Amino acid sequence: MCRFRASLLGLLTVALLAGQQTTRPKDVREIAKAGSSAIPQLQELLKNQDRDVRIEAVKQIIEIGPPRSLDPLILATQDNDPEVQMLATDGIVNFYLPGYVKTGVTAPLRKVGTSIKGKFTDTNDQVIDAYLTPRPEAIAALGKLVRSGASMDSRADAARAVGILRGKAAVPDLVDATHSKNSELIYEALIALQKIRDESAGPQISFLVHDLDPKVQIAAIETTGLLRNKEAAPALADVLTRAKDAKVKRAALTSLAMLPSEKSRPIYTQYLNDKDDRLRAAAAEGFGRLKNPSDAAMLEKAWLDEGKPQPRLSLAFALVLDGKTALSEFSPLQFLINTLNSAAYNGEAFPFLVELARDPKMRESLYAPMGTGTKAEKIGLAGVLARSGDADSVAPLQKLTNDPDPAVAQAALTAVRNLQARM
């Protein structure tokens, strides 16, 4: 009898909490103290009429975390309140990228009266490791929010989440979002497409290279290059010619350099000696990707004469593409590897090495310095091989997992897992 009464009381409590306004956010926090076993009750509270209760329920589900939190978070994306949707969105990302909710778009909502507007201007370069595969239901839920969230903020937040999770299945939703009239949503959708790298989306967003909002225009230009949409080269050349904004011009030339064509040679020639560092750099990259050995002498002279770090890195990259692959103290390739030690410019050198390592012969030449370099070089080169390595890269990376420096060993282990996930 006592056991029956206790069970009945438990059922009545759940019914009460899931029911009307008698439940308060502090009651939700009390329930959550039971940890993972409280997930079913918290999920029921997602049906509560009180918005504050639903918000607190989502927060507590996020706090409890894996392994049982994902299903209720997916369910919470169906709420009709934008704040609940955004908390659920960030919770889904946090499931795969622990700690995200502390820095994500909804982080300021933990403080009363704060706004999320500024968060959409933050650097957005987060992405999960390749060996992590989000559940299809999670990507589908986020894709639905991208198309039809309760507010533009919740749609933009969902687009950002899709990019972080590399949700390829939601690419049609992101492309649809680029036809919105809301700049923040368009921008987040473009950045997500950059992360997913589905080249089929390239032609569908090229109209945005002429957008009137510079932030959107630059993102669209960059995305066009990264998705290798060669059909957009004339439009990029037109933007380069007409643009007054230096940032727009730089983006246009950089993307043209990602779409190498002998037709663009006069443009690369025009800007190789430009007074703007970034335009010189982009022109050098264009010459390099043409892979014409007859350009090597011209590029080497420019490299030796160049005094600014960024165009010098681009010229080194171009020289390696043109066949200067030797590793010696002052060689272009060694210069790129050495720059992995620079806090200011390692972000410039890294993608160059990732691109170079797609060539099997070039990739092989990186194995020796990966074993003998500095800590930063070892970690950087492990990341390069995680992105561009092949079966032959597994053994060198596994050897690096035994490095005496724990940070290097962990980077190598992560690289192995990411590489094997791609193979």
Disulfide bonds with the S-S distance in Angstrom:
none
